[in-house]
């Protein structure tokens, strides 16, 4: 069972769309019950609805959680992005969202809300770079890089034997003008940004310079180069299969008409 931990603002929505096209009703797009983290008991309940799922994915699926007897079945992977870009993108996303508390200046947002080393904390459950590296080494089968997205998809397809990784971009910056404004004045925020992303930057460089090249080497440079060219060609012609369309429809039907009511009913009964 693939386990995709979707770190926000890393092109994870596009990756999830690829997985839905591949697995359809065999994919669980998780709904956490009472916290910001999907738990062992959540998974155990969901397996009543999804028998022998091929893939599980979501923002709240975290690799530091102990899933007990299911640990050995879970093949973890994720995508990470340049932490500075991720950090700025998260601010814009929240600023443009519906919550008034986030509609503050960038410098005030950095001071007021704790967003320090979100990638390390996402993986390790704590602000601990070495723990994050340890979990990556023990659990992760693959890590993609957003700045090398097509290259990452080549490796993803090879690693998990996917039929297709054709895609269309699902999300872009909500406010390119605000992004440009921050980037043009980046020097003013540089120290504050780096303070919030020091460990994330180290982890990103570790993946970029050590793990990612090893993944290419494992696949083989010639095969990798040929597959990369094929993906770029398919992207230009928009080659989506009929199976992908059927899988997307059946996924949505099951999630919206079966899974969501199941979760909300169970959650409500527990509160009685």
N, C-alpha and C positions, 0 to 999 in steps of 0.2 A: 504494500500500500504506500503510494507516494504521499509525502507530507510536505506541502508547500506553505511555509510560513511567510505570509505576505507583509513585508515591511512597507509602510505607506510611502508614497511618492517615489517609487522605484520602478515604475512600469508594470507593477504586479497585476493591475487590472487587465492589461493586455495578455500577460502570461496566463492568468486565470481563464480568459476567453479561449485561449489555445487549448487548455486542459478540458474545458467544457466541451469543445468541439471533438476532442479525442475520446472522452469517457462518458459523456451524457449522464444518464441516471446512476452511473457507477461512481460519480463524484459527489462528495459531501462539501458544500460550501457552508461552513459551520455557523451555528448560532450559539454563542455562550449564554449561560443561564443567569447567573447572579453576580458576575464579576467581569473584569477586563481580560480575563484569561480563560480559555477553554480547558476544562479539567478532564481527568480520568473518568469521573462519573458521567460527564456530558457525553463523552465518546461511547461509553458503555450503553447509555440510553439510545444514542443515535444508531447504533448497530442493530437495534430492533427494526428500524425503518430501512436502513441501507445494509443489506446482507452482502458480506464480502466486497466492500468498496475497493475500487482500484486507486482512488486518490481522495485526499482530504486537504482542504485549503481554507485560508482565512486570515484576517488580521489578528485574531485572538488565539491562533494556534502557535504555541511557543515551545521551542525545543528544550527549554530547561525544566519543563513539567515532566513528572514521572507518570507515564501511562501504563506502568506495571506490566501485565502480561502482553500488552500490545506493543511494547517498546521495540521488540525484535522485528515486528512486522513493518515498522514505519521507516521508510527511506526518505530522509529529510533533504530538502533543498530550498534555496532562496535566491533572490536577486538583491544585490546591493548597488548603491549609487554613490558617487562623490558626495561625502557628507556635507560639504558646504552647499552644494546645489540642493541636496535633500532638505537641508535646514531652511534655506530660503523658500523653497517650494512649499514646505509645510506651513511657514508663516503666511504666505500668500493664500494658501488653501483655507486656513483658519480665518484670516482677515476677511476674505470674501464670503465666508460661510454665514450661517444664520445666528450665531451666538455673538451678542453684543460685546461680551467681555474680551473677545479677541480683536476687536476693532481699535487697536492702539498702534502707536508708532513701533517700528521694528525694534529699536533699542529698548523700549519699554516692555515689549513682548518677551524679549530675551531675559530681562530682569525679573519680570513678574511670574512667568510660567517656566516650570522645570522641564526643559527639553534637552538636558545635557546627555551627550553620548547615547542617543536613542538606539543606535544599531547594536552597540555592545550590550546595553541593558535588555534589548529585545531578545538577543540570543542567550545571554547568560543569566538574566533575571537580576542582575546587579551590575554596578559600575566597575567591572573587573575584566580587563582586557585578556588576561591569561586564561580566565575561566571561559571566556567566549571562544578563544582559540582551542581550548581543550574540548569543548562541546562540538565545535566544527570538526575537529580531528576524529572524534569518537562517533558522531552521529551523521554528519552530512556526506551525502553521496555526490553533491554537485552544488556549486555556487556560480550564478551568473552575474554579469556586470552590466548595468544599464547603459553605460557609455560604449560598451561593446555588445550591443543588443543582438544583432544578427549573428555575430560570432558565438554568442552565448546560446542562441537557439540551435545552432548547428550541434553544439556539444550536448544540449538538453535532449534533442531528438535522438542522438546517438546513445546517450547514457541510458535512457529509459525506453528506447525502441518505439518512439512515437511515430504514427503514420504521417502526420503533417504538423508543421509549425507555421503555416501561413497565417498572417495576421493583418489587422488594420489597427492603427493607433486608437486607443479607447479614451484616453484623457490627455489634455494639454493644459498649459498654464491658464488659470482662470483670469488673470489680469497681466498680460505681457507688459503693459506700461508700468505697473508697479514693480515688476521684476526688473525692468530696465532701469528704473529709478534707483533701486537698491544696488544693482551692479555698478552703476555709474558712480555711486558714492561708497563703494565697498571699503575703501581705505579707512573711512570713519568708523566702520563697524568691525574691522578686521580682528582686533584684539579680543573683542567680546565674542565674536563668532568662533575663533580658535579656542577660547576658553571652554566653550560649550561643546566642542567637537574634537578635542585633543585625542582621546582614545579611539573614537570612531575613525579619525584620519589614519591612525596607526593600523587599525584593523583593515581599512580599505586598501592601504598600500600592501599589507600582508597578502590579501586575496589577489590583488592586481599583479603583484610581482612574483608571488610564489605559487599560489594555488591555481590560478587561471592558466599560466603556462604549462603546468603539470597536466592539467585536463586536456589541453591541446596535444601535448606529447603522448598522452595515453591513447588518444584517438588516432594519432598518426598525422603528420603534417600534410601529406599529399591528399589523404582522404578528407581532411578538414578543409583544405583549400577548394577542392572540387565541390564539396557540399555547400560551402559558403557561397560560391558562385551560383549554384542552383537555387538557393534560398533567395538571393537577390533578384534572380530572374522571375521566380514565382511571385515575389512581392510586386513586381512591376505589372504582371498580368492579372493579379488578384485571383489566384487559383484556389478557390474554396470548393470542397467536395460536397456531394449530396448527403453523405453520411454525417458530415459536420453540421449541416443545417438540421437534420433530423435529431441529432444528439442535443443540439441547443434547445430545440423545442421540447423534447421529452424531459430534459434537465429542468427547465423552467416549470413545466407542469407538475413534476414530482415535488420540487422544492416549495412551490407556492401553494399547492393544493393538498399535499400530504405532510411534508416535513415541518413547515411553519406552523400549521394547526396542531401538529403533534407536540412540538416544543411548547407552544403557548398554553395548551391544555395541561400538559404535565407540570409546567411551572405554576399555573394557577392552582392546580390541585394540591401542590406541596404547601401553598400558603394558607390553605384552609385549616 
